[in-house]
Amino acid sequence: MKNALTIAACLSTTWMVSAAYNPRPYPPADAYLRSTGILDHESYLGGLDDHQWYLDNIPFIDVPDKQLQDVYYYRATVIKAHLKWAHEGHGWVETEFIHPVAWASKLQTIPDSAGHHVVEMRWLRDPNYMKNLIEQYTRGGVEKLSGITYTNYMSRAILEHAQVTGDVDFLTSQLEGMIGGMFNLWNSTRNNITGLYHRTPLLDAQEYSLPGYLTGGPGGGPMQEWNDFGLSAAQGGGNDYGIIDNGPQTYRPSFNAYMVANARAISDVAQLAGKSELAETWASSADDLYNRMEGLLYSGELNFWIDVVEDTNLRCQGRELIGYYPYRFGLGTNETQLRGLEVGLTPEHFLSEYGPTTLEQDNPYFTAYKNTTYCCLWNGQSWPFSTSVYLDTLTYIARAGISDVITPSFFQQELRKYVLTNYKAGKPYTAESHYPTIDEWSGDTTNHSENYFHSTYFDNVFTNLFGIVPSFGDTLMLQPLVPSNWSYFAIENLPYHGSLLSFVYDKTGEHYGNCTPGLSIYSNGTLFHRQRDLSAVNVTLPFNTTLAARALASQTEWQNILANPNSMLGAFSVSTSMLTHCQ
């Protein structure tokens, strides 16, 4: 790997200013910041177009696991491919599909993936990409104009975005939109008796889920064998394939966990805005919703979260991967519930070679293969959307050291599977769904599924693997879960609270050339922390994060007028030398 390094090495006093090679006609947002000169960034961009965009926008990583690293740089291209310029006043939007789809919302954003986009792209150096997208929800009326469609955790994602950028001023300015322009729109989906939110599994982004199979058969009962080809009961059939596909109105642990997390996020933002009474109101609302959720959706029989059908209160007794969602949002964290999560982590339940599966494998409706040409069946297929949430949950438990099953090594095993899932024919690739037991994408439609952006990867690398724990204030916390046999890694130009951080771990001090052995952390090119091992880090940052975040937010935002995200023909390939910008 030393061919990917500059001679400058760890202790270099040579500064690398952001814009250097083939510069754009406008400076990067953080061009005024200094950084280290540890890695040769160009060496990681072979085969990619428009190198300057990556040089200006992504943190660079160098790790012993070449496949993990290759997928990281591939996923950077996925982020870039989905960035579309809307127009002045709206700015940038991030799409789920590269080709426009009829079911998308305003400007081709789709709410179910928007939370993942915000969490993933908070690690880009230009904060305006995600600030633009956030404002399209809070102020631009994505859901007001298009109507509520897919469930999402967007308000929670907005809070998590600010925990990386440190831009509390921007965060608190979104409070009104988070309430009136987002959360309250979902009141129509809340049942007046149970107090829980309901949606069809399809509109929870999970068609062909367990509730549909349990209610899509004759007389609204369980589905019969999939061999009647849609015949009516009088014709010898009886399955209702519309119900099997869409599912019935259902109280889901995923959707209700989103809404608890969104309410708590609003409470946190209100507190940051100095509105204590409003914060208490939303905190109380979140607690009430969680208590109702736990009372109805937690199965004592399975010791696991389950779906419950709204009209009949049918309890869908079966483990689905969405049962791991609540813990990711700080819900369902007591010891009994933790033991329930552990039970599912066996080859008889969720674990598979390219898993986890979306439905446990001992369920009678589980299938490792598809019995339809439709892309996505969430009764068994491996789904990157869910896998990235599942990895977050494993991370929180493994870090806490509270499980003999969910340990750092178990997390590393599952992350490794996720890395391998993001491949096709030996090259990094992401589509819609993957067979859990064979190396093949099951949802991979031409001119539709390619380079699908419906999951996270950057965020799993930075917060799960490297262990960065984003938070407000002047403290940097790390709780790494890197494999014990890694003798080196580097992260360079990681944006955090208005500065650029670099991390260098060199166990012997020889990999990166004459380095002090151990972990070294730099802020804007200056060393501020060093330790001999990879134990947890909790240090004060060497700058005022409030002022730093404000300085970055005050930089000129340049406007790209040469793009059209809604063109059915797609935009032509644009190089940095061809762009015209206005200020």
Secondary structure, DSSP 8 states (H G I E B T S, - for coil): -GGGB-TT-TT------S--SS--SS--TTTT------B-GGGG-TT-S-HHHHHHH--EEE-S-HHHHHHHHHHHHHHHHHEEE--TTT-EEE-SSSS--TT--GGG--HHHHHHHHHHHTTSS-THHHHHHHHHHHTS-HHHHH---S---HHHHHHHHHHHH--HHHHHHTHHHHHHTTGGGGGGGB-TTT--BEE-GGGGT--S-HHHHHHSSGGGS----S-STT--GGGT----HHHHHH--SEE-HHHHHHHHHHHHHHHHHHHHTT-HHHHHHHHHHHHHHHHHHHHHHEETTTTEE-EEETTT--EE-S-BGGGGHHHHTT-S-SHHHHHHHHHT-STTTT--TT--BSB-TTSTT--SS-SSS-S--TTT-B-HHHHHHHHHHHHHHHHHT--SSS-HHHHHHHHHHHHHHSEETTEE---SEE-SSSSSEEE--TTTTTT---S-SHHIIIIIIS-B---SSSEEEE-----TT--EEEEEEEEETTEEEEEEEESSS-TTSS--SEEEEEETTEEEEEESS---EEEE-SS-HHHHHHHHHTS---EE-S--TT-TT------GGG--EE-
